[in-house]
Amino acid sequence: MGLILLFALILQHKGKGWGEYLVWFVALMAIFSGIINFCPSEWFFRKLFKE
């Protein structure tokens, strides 16, 4: 999530308006992860690397 957030902030700095949507997406996923203890990014990478 940190890399996506960094990418979104760089986009915003360069004047791309849709970078803000990525920031909100990361923020909502962090809140979602904290409330129900499930992180979609973690699930995705576990499936990807078959851990």
JOBEL-V714017 format. One record per residue. N is the residue number from 1. RES is the residue in one letter. SS is DSSP state (H for helix, E for strand, L for the rest). Layout:
BEGIN
N/RES/SS
N/RES/SS
END
This chain:
BEGIN
1/M/L
2/G/H
3/L/H
4/I/H
5/L/H
6/L/H
7/F/H
8/A/H
9/L/H
10/I/H
11/L/H
12/Q/H
13/H/H
14/K/L
15/G/L
16/K/L
17/G/L
18/W/L
19/G/H
20/E/H
21/Y/H
22/L/H
23/V/H
24/W/H
25/F/H
26/V/H
27/A/H
28/L/H
29/M/H
30/A/H
31/I/H
32/F/H
33/S/H
34/G/H
35/I/H
36/I/H
37/N/L
38/F/L
39/C/L
40/P/H
41/S/H
42/E/H
43/W/H
44/F/H
45/F/H
46/R/H
47/K/H
48/L/H
49/F/H
50/K/L
51/E/L
END
